[in-house]
């Protein structure tokens, strides 16, 4: 009974909180950066049959994708109750074109724009091109379904710094190291905790 009391007492009292906008921006930026590298590598293979798969991007892509997807997230939260998924993705695609053109035009003033669509037939000022409409639409669907929704469900637990140390040392009472580890694992399993204190709330 005493051991059980110690287990209860050792559970952190803080409630899980959503990720901050900056944390979500970081995740979105990394997602966009990674996807651009993979897309350009695949494009190089399909067009030039280059087995080296040289994916390329720019550090500017972190800011561009992170901010763009964070705004798409806000659109999703406002539109999900009144617009079907198809219409939402069309809106996201239009926004992506607007954002790509705006950021590209700004960077071009400093000779820093990392992309140029001048070789595409339906390009506009080399900053956007109609040939990318379908890829951007598909990317919008994937971002909403598998990136934004999952990110919004993440929670950070305001407990021990790493979410494990205190419980590994306290849980289990007098049961020794084996009891401590077992009690900690059972406690974490019952709470649905992932490593590093992140929670996935259904």
MODADA-V785877 format. One record per helix or strand of 2 or more residues. SS is the DSSP state (a for helix, b for strand). FROM is the first residue (numbers start at 0). LEN is the number of residues. If there is no record, write none. Layout:
SS|FROM|LEN  SS|FROM|LEN
//
This chain:
a|1|9  b|16|2  a|20|28  a|59|20  a|84|24  b|122|2  b|127|2  a|129|24  b|153|3  a|164|6  a|175|16  a|194|3  b|197|3
//
